[in-house]
Amino acid sequence: MKNGKKLKNTIRGIGIQEVFTVSEAADYLRISERLFRDLMKDPTHPIPFYRIGSAGRLIRIRKVEIDEWLENFRSTSEIDLDEMINELIL
């Protein structure tokens, strides 16, 4: 039932999105579930998530929001050659 899985990963109003459980999201980032839960509670930059159900026990995370969150930690190792030359000359 491939279509059933697609429907399962749909949030009304935003179209078909990849939606993860905490375990799936941790696997996606290749980290432990415990670390992922800690990152959800990070006071400065938490991973966004949704509580679903009457008791709010089900947690779901959109893949696109994980990717956006992850971009904030991107670092580049490229060195601007002109900047490096200027620093050496000055």
ZIKAVEN-V42288 format. One record per residue. N is the residue number from 1. SS is DSSP state (H for helix, E for strand, L for the rest). PSI is psi in degrees with one decimal (NA if undefined). BURIAL is 1 if it has 16 or more other ideal C-beta (glycine too) atoms within 10 Angstrom, else 0. Layout:
BEGIN
N,SS,PSI,BURIAL  N,SS,PSI,BURIAL
END
This chain:
BEGIN
1,L,73.7,0  2,H,-39.9,0  3,H,-35.0,0  4,H,-39.7,0  5,H,-40.2,0  6,H,-42.9,0  7,H,-35.2,0  8,H,-31.9,0  9,L,29.1,0  10,E,132.9,0  11,E,123.1,0  12,L,139.7,0  13,L,-18.4,0  14,L,3.4,0  15,E,-170.3,0  16,E,123.2,0  17,L,155.3,0  18,L,121.7,0  19,E,130.0,1  20,E,154.1,1  21,L,173.0,0  22,H,-43.4,1  23,H,-44.6,0  24,H,-39.7,0  25,H,-41.3,1  26,H,-42.7,1  27,H,-41.0,0  28,H,-41.4,1  29,H,-5.6,0  30,L,46.1,0  31,L,169.9,0  32,L,156.0,0  33,H,-37.1,0  34,H,-45.7,0  35,H,-40.4,0  36,H,-44.8,1  37,H,-37.6,0  38,H,-40.2,0  39,H,-28.6,1  40,H,-26.5,0  41,L,2.4,0  42,L,125.7,0  43,L,-26.2,0  44,L,-33.6,0  45,L,72.1,0  46,L,150.7,0  47,L,128.2,1  48,L,142.8,0  49,L,168.4,1  50,E,135.3,0  51,E,128.4,0  52,E,149.8,0  53,L,165.7,0  54,L,-35.1,0  55,L,-5.7,0  56,L,24.4,0  57,L,-29.7,0  58,E,129.1,0  59,E,132.9,1  60,E,146.9,1  61,E,129.9,1  62,E,133.0,1  63,H,-42.8,0  64,H,-34.3,0  65,H,-31.2,1  66,H,-45.2,1  67,H,-41.8,0  68,H,-43.3,0  69,H,-43.5,1  70,H,-35.8,0  71,H,-28.9,0  72,L,-15.8,0  73,L,7.9,0  74,L,133.3,0  75,L,150.3,0  76,L,141.4,0  77,L,2.7,0  78,L,134.9,0  79,L,130.1,0  80,L,113.9,0  81,H,-43.0,0  82,H,-42.2,0  83,H,-40.2,0  84,H,-41.9,0  85,H,-43.9,0  86,H,-39.9,0  87,H,-35.8,0  88,H,-35.2,0  89,H,-40.2,0  90,L,NA,0
END
